[in-house]
Amino acid sequence: MGRIVLAVLGVLLALYVVFGLVVPMVVGLLKLLLIVGVIGALVVGAMMLLGKTSK
């Protein structure tokens, strides 16, 4: 009986760690990468525009 209780508690703890810690961390990382990508695309676009207008 004790093994079953500990197994259930272990599963609940694992679910808490996955959904409470890992998923928000991954979502935050993806948001950060999206922001960095948009800023990089804007910089590249501005450099290309400046390069074409300076000729």
PyMOL commands that set and color helices and strands:
alter all, ss='L'
color gray80, all
select helices_A, chain A and resi 2-53
alter helices_A, ss='H'
color red, helices_A
deselect
rebuild
show_as cartoon
